[in-house]
């Protein structure tokens, strides 16, 4: 538990990088099956407040 508290910013950076990479890969593939699975994963992450429903990171300002 102490390791997580000490390295929390690094853990969040890794999670953000994984979200970014997987989102890019899913958008590059031609099938829709991976899109639907990734959408479900993003819903779970959004419920955990790790990312916004559109896949962007929490705290990112929206352009209006």
C-alpha positions in Angstrom: 0.0 0.0 0.0 2.8 2.4 0.8 4.3 1.8 -2.7 1.0 2.8 -4.3 0.9 6.0 -2.2 4.5 6.8 -3.1 4.1 6.2 -6.8 0.5 7.3 -7.3 1.3 9.9 -10.0 3.3 7.3 -12.0 0.5 4.8 -11.7 -2.0 7.4 -13.1 0.4 8.2 -15.9 0.6 4.6 -16.9 -3.1 4.2 -16.8 -3.5 7.3 -19.0 -0.9 6.0 -21.4 -2.6 2.7 -21.7 -6.0 4.4 -22.3 -4.4 6.5 -25.0 -2.7 3.7 -26.8 -5.6 1.3 -26.7 -8.0 4.1 -27.9 -5.7 4.7 -30.9 -5.4 1.0 -31.8 -9.2 0.5 -31.5 -9.8 3.4 -33.9 -7.3 2.1 -36.4 -8.9 -1.4 -36.7 -11.6 -2.0 -39.2 -13.9 -4.2 -37.0 -16.6 -2.9 -34.8 -16.4 -5.6 -32.2 -13.3 -4.1 -30.5 -15.0 -0.7 -30.6 -18.0 -2.0 -28.6 -15.7 -3.8 -26.1 -13.6 -0.7 -25.6 -16.7 1.4 -25.2 -17.7 -0.9 -22.3 -14.3 -0.6 -20.8 -14.5 3.2 -21.0 -17.8 3.1 -19.2 -16.3 1.2 -16.3 -13.3 3.5 -16.2 -15.7 6.5 -16.3 -17.6 5.0 -13.3 -14.3 4.7 -11.5 -13.6 8.3 -12.5 -10.4 7.4 -14.3 -11.4 8.8 -17.6 -14.3 10.8 -19.2 -17.0 8.9 -21.2 -15.4 10.1 -24.4 -12.0 8.6 -23.5 -10.3 11.9 -22.5 -8.7 12.2 -19.2 -10.3 13.5 -16.0 -9.5 17.1 -15.5 -9.1 18.0 -19.1 -11.1 21.1 -19.9 -13.8 20.8 -22.5 -13.8 23.0 -25.6 -17.1 24.8 -25.9 
